[in-house]
């Protein structure tokens, strides 16, 4: 069964998808490492931005 991929995530969903804690996601947003946008009062992170952030972390760990 194939899981549908979302186009954007809340910080909480992004944290769950990456197995990180919510505070780490918010710190990455605040520092500019993870791009996000707001829709009204809601913060969202695109799938591409999340993938880029994880790739950046992988490159730093290598």
Buried (B, 14 or more C-beta within 10 A) or exposed (E): EEEEEBEBBBBEBBBBBBEBEBEBBBEBBEEEEBBBEEEEEEBBBBBEBBEBBBEEBEEEEE
